[in-house]
Amino acid sequence: MRNVRIDPSSLTFNVWKDLPVPFYLSIYFFDVLNPSEVLRGLQPHVRELGPYVYREYRHKSNITFNDNDTVSFREYRSFQFQPDMSRGSESDYVYMPNILVLSAAMMVEKRPMALKLLMTLAFSSLRQQAFMNRTVGEVMWGYDDPLISLVNKYLPGMFPFKGKFGLFAEFNNSNSGLFTVFTGVKDFSRVHLVDKWNGLSKVNYWHSDQCNMINGTSGQMWAPFMTPETSVEFYSPEACRSMKLIYQEAGVYEGIPTFRFKAPDTLFANGSVYPPNEGFCPCLQSGIQNVSTCRFNAPLFLSHPHFYNADPSLAEAVLGLHPSQKEHSLFLDVHPVTGIPMNCSVKLQISLYMKAVEGIGQTRKIAPVVLPLVWFEEGPWMGEPLRAFYKQLVLLPKVLHYVQFALLALGGLLLLVPVVYQIRSQERCYLFWSRDKKGSRDKEAMQAYSESLMTTAPKGTVLQEARL
């Protein structure tokens, strides 16, 4: 298994360093069809737009091998829009909640009324509303908003960014932090496990040590020799937490045997349903995770798309949602012998908790609701060159395993050849002598003559010379 260690001499090192797999990020937007009605307290109605597909390029940089059997690196990512794979263009307009306005309103909910009235006046002067109509490209990668400058001036520290704001702006042409993982050269059982992230052994976003722990790998490879009792765990900087997937079933992908690991029902459960998740609270309904503490205190929630596997009341509160296991579940197919993922589908949804805030006129009479913003799917496309590589890595050892038995059988056969030859030679010799006897009389005469040679001659008998 030396080929799956993080070592420049291993077969998988270049794959680990610069993933040759074409990764794609597919984004689905929830277009609000009745924003004016939502402001009057009615139920939101959304329609799904997309997918808007982006090719994701990844490469590791600053790779440094340490003395304690670890390696440190930063993985950089960039995205390129794929029009031919998308259903729509980045110039499409979408009605969405104004995340900055509604987040700022929630942040000052418990502040003095004077501050809230001042904020209402500022919103009005900047023509800021509770909903916005912007292009897909702007929502994705950022747009200029005077509100950011205003908030940073009068409420410094409320927003951790300056300039443009976009849901995925911080991910493009950036890295996911400094990972330090075990190489497995000295201790193979720890290969790919995260030792530290950004120098930390645990994060401080959450309210319990268990929720703050950095467990598992960086999400690319896992330790080999998996069994159905094995779990797949990885740390996600985007989700600000570790996630654990559990074994579901064995299968085959592109001719390669795999184990499928899926998200457990408790992944986004609230503390009342699953007590170990209490550290992620304050919580709302089960099935959505509050990520405000790691997302500039905005009331954002993480879940499966369409609130799949969540409290049914969440999907019922928004018209146009249709949760489906087939379309919205999260899974990972891993080759159990090597720990290398063969196929994956990471699907997550970002939602905004919104409601009317007294003193903030722009929120009007919005009824409390968790409104989906976008959901995204991230996964690889297994091209023919990579399939060939994986088959070389995975199937070749299996072929060699059977070849050694074939060679042992051939060697045993070759050892039997001289033994069989000797036995056949003895049989041939016996048959030769038997064939040279001529009838029963000759046989009897020969036998009598042989006996006479073996019998002692009587005294006085003269032995005569035998003539041929």
HELIX and SHEET records of a PDB file:
HELIX    1   1 ARG A    2  VAL A    4  5                                   3    
HELIX    2   2 PHE A   13  LYS A   17  1                                   5    
HELIX    3   3 PRO A   35  LEU A   39  1                                   5    
HELIX    4   4 PRO A   83  MET A   85  5                                   3    
HELIX    5   5 ILE A   99  MET A  107  1                                   9    
HELIX    6   6 MET A  113  SER A  125  1                                  13    
HELIX    7   7 VAL A  136  TRP A  141  1                                   6    
HELIX    8   8 PRO A  146  TYR A  154  1                                   9    
HELIX    9   9 PHE A  188  ARG A  190  5                                   3    
HELIX   10  10 ASP A  209  ASN A  212  1                                   4    
HELIX   11  11 PRO A  275  PHE A  280  5                                   6    
HELIX   12  12 SER A  292  CYS A  294  5                                   3    
HELIX   13  13 PRO A  305  PHE A  307  5                                   3    
HELIX   14  14 PRO A  312  GLU A  316  1                                   5    
HELIX   15  15 GLN A  325  HIS A  328  1                                   4    
HELIX   16  16 GLY A  361  THR A  363  5                                   3    
HELIX   17  17 GLU A  384  ARG A  435  1                                  52    
HELIX   18  18 GLY A  439  MET A  454  1                                  16    
SHEET    1   A 9 VAL A 194  TRP A 197  0                                        
SHEET    2   A 9 SER A 174  PHE A 182 -1                                        
SHEET    3   A 9 THR A  70  PHE A  81 -1                                        
SHEET    4   A 9 VAL A  46  PHE A  65 -1                                        
SHEET    5   A 9 PHE A  23  VAL A  32 -1                                        
SHEET    6   A 9 VAL A 369  PRO A 380 -1                                        
SHEET    7   A 9 ILE A 340  MET A 354 -1                                        
SHEET    8   A 9 LEU A 300  SER A 303 -1                                        
SHEET    9   A 9 ILE A 288  ASN A 290 -1                                        
SHEET    1   B11 VAL A 194  TRP A 197  0                                        
SHEET    2   B11 SER A 174  PHE A 182 -1                                        
SHEET    3   B11 THR A  70  PHE A  81 -1                                        
SHEET    4   B11 VAL A  46  PHE A  65 -1                                        
SHEET    5   B11 PHE A  23  VAL A  32 -1                                        
SHEET    6   B11 VAL A 369  PRO A 380 -1                                        
SHEET    7   B11 ILE A 340  MET A 354 -1                                        
SHEET    8   B11 PHE A 331  HIS A 335 -1                                        
SHEET    9   B11 ILE A 256  LYS A 262 -1                                        
SHEET   10   B11 ARG A 241  TYR A 253 -1                                        
SHEET   11   B11 VAL A 232  SER A 236 -1                                        
SHEET    1   C 2 TYR A  93  PRO A  97  0                                        
SHEET    2   C 2 PHE A 131  THR A 135 -1                                        
END                                                                             
